[in-house]
Amino acid sequence: MSEPVAKLDQRFSAADAVATPWEETDHLLEAAELFWICTVRSDGRPHVTPLVAVWLDRTIYFCTGPAEQKAVNLGGTSHVVLMTGCNAWDRGVDVVVEGEAIQVTDSSTLHRLAKAWATKWDGRWHYGVDPSGFRHEGDGGTALVFSVRPTKVFAFAKGTFGQTRYVF
């Protein structure tokens, strides 16, 4: 898999800005503890909510209860935006990922993801696997698991403001 090409958008960047290297953005996605997801309701209104997710093999994976609003929304349209970063104005990098959420039901992938969740958060998130996705260990509730392979990724550097788009 070749590395995405970073392109600085001069229209939205300081004169001395440089493109954020893909390696930095990749690391930010891998290390992020919290993402914000935007889905679209059936009447076209956006729905935004925080969630935990795992960045693995250049794909974001997240889970949600089958009755939660984001799961209901994904039943109508699979297009999503996931965002992570820092809410400071003058430092850090914010990352926006656009793509299509596809439900994951492959048992081997789900087992691999359950292990990734437990590893990333030092064992605070434990999931078993069932045919529809994850099973919460303890209360037995279920969660659907989705993958989002990016169609577009943007990095917004702050301080020396720079907008980078990655071409895959």
C-alpha positions in Angstrom: 0.0 0.0 0.0 1.6 3.2 -1.1 1.7 6.3 1.1 -0.9 9.0 0.4 0.5 12.2 -1.2 0.2 15.3 1.0 -0.9 18.5 -0.8 -0.9 21.8 0.9 -3.9 24.0 0.0 -2.4 27.5 -0.3 -5.9 29.1 -0.2 -6.4 28.1 3.4 -2.8 28.1 4.6 -0.3 30.7 6.0 2.4 31.8 3.5 5.1 29.9 5.4 3.0 26.7 6.1 4.2 23.3 4.9 2.1 20.2 4.3 1.6 18.0 7.3 3.5 14.7 6.5 1.2 11.6 6.2 3.3 9.9 9.0 2.2 12.6 11.5 -1.5 12.4 10.5 -1.3 8.6 10.6 0.1 8.7 14.1 -2.6 11.2 15.2 -5.3 8.9 13.9 -3.7 5.9 15.6 -3.2 7.6 19.0 -6.6 9.4 19.1 -8.7 8.4 22.1 -11.8 10.3 20.9 -13.3 10.9 17.6 -16.5 12.9 16.6 -18.7 11.2 14.0 -21.2 13.0 11.8 -24.0 10.9 10.3 -27.1 12.1 8.4 -30.7 11.6 9.6 -33.4 10.5 7.2 -34.7 14.1 7.0 -31.2 15.4 6.0 -30.2 16.9 9.4 -26.7 16.1 10.7 -26.1 14.1 13.9 -22.8 14.5 15.6 -21.6 12.6 18.6 -18.3 11.6 20.2 -17.1 8.0 20.2 -14.0 5.8 20.6 -12.5 4.2 17.5 -9.5 2.3 16.3 -7.3 3.3 13.4 -5.9 0.1 11.9 -4.6 -0.7 8.4 -5.5 2.8 7.2 -9.2 2.2 8.2 -11.2 3.7 11.1 -13.3 1.2 13.0 -16.1 2.2 15.4 -19.0 0.5 17.1 -22.4 1.6 18.2 -25.6 0.0 19.7 -28.1 -1.0 17.1 -30.7 1.4 18.4 -28.4 4.4 18.7 -29.1 7.4 16.4 -25.9 6.9 14.4 -26.7 3.3 13.7 -30.3 4.3 12.7 -28.8 7.0 10.4 -26.3 4.5 8.8 -29.3 2.4 7.8 -30.3 5.2 5.5 -27.0 6.6 4.2 -23.5 5.2 4.9 -21.6 8.5 4.3 -19.8 9.7 7.4 -17.2 12.2 8.6 -15.0 11.4 11.6 -12.9 14.1 13.2 -10.2 14.1 15.9 -7.7 16.6 17.2 -7.4 19.3 19.8 -9.7 22.1 20.6 -6.9 24.7 21.1 -6.8 27.5 18.5 -3.1 28.0 18.2 -1.5 24.5 18.5 -2.0 21.0 17.4 -3.4 19.3 14.3 -7.1 18.5 13.7 -7.8 15.6 11.3 -11.0 15.1 9.3 -11.7 11.7 7.6 -14.5 11.3 5.0 -15.7 7.9 3.9 -18.4 5.3 3.8 -19.3 3.2 6.9 -19.6 -0.5 6.1 -20.7 -3.0 8.8 -18.1 -5.5 9.7 -19.4 -9.1 10.3 -16.3 -11.2 9.4 -15.5 -13.2 12.6 -11.7 -13.1 12.2 -11.8 -9.3 11.6 -14.1 -8.8 14.7 -11.7 -10.9 16.9 -8.8 -8.8 15.7 -10.7 -5.6 16.4 -11.8 -6.7 19.9 -8.2 -7.3 20.7 -7.2 -3.9 19.3 -9.9 -2.1 21.5 -8.6 -3.9 24.6 -5.0 -3.1 23.8 -5.5 0.5 22.9 -7.3 1.4 26.1 -5.3 -0.8 28.5 -8.1 -3.3 28.9 -10.9 -0.7 29.6 -12.9 -1.8 26.6 -13.5 -5.5 26.5 -15.7 -7.0 23.7 -16.6 -10.6 22.9 -17.6 -11.4 19.3 -21.0 -12.5 18.0 -22.4 -12.9 14.5 -23.6 -9.3 14.3 -20.6 -7.6 15.8 -19.4 -7.1 19.4 -20.9 -8.3 22.7 -20.2 -6.3 25.8 -18.5 -8.4 28.4 -20.4 -8.0 31.6 -23.9 -6.8 30.5 -24.1 -8.9 27.3 -25.4 -5.9 25.2 -24.4 -5.9 21.5 -22.8 -3.3 19.3 -22.6 -3.1 15.5 -19.1 -2.6 14.2 -18.3 -0.4 11.2 -15.3 0.2 9.1 -14.5 3.5 7.3 -11.8 3.5 4.6 -11.0 7.1 3.9 -12.0 8.7 0.6 -10.6 12.0 1.8 -8.4 13.0 4.7 -7.6 16.6 5.7 -5.1 17.8 8.4 -5.6 21.3 9.7 -2.3 22.5 11.4 -2.7 25.3 13.9 -0.2 28.0 15.0 1.3 28.2 11.5 -2.0 27.4 9.9 -2.0 24.9 7.0 -4.6 22.8 5.4 -3.3 19.5 4.0 -5.3 17.1 1.8 -4.1 13.6 1.3 -4.5 12.1 -2.2 -4.8 8.3 -2.1 
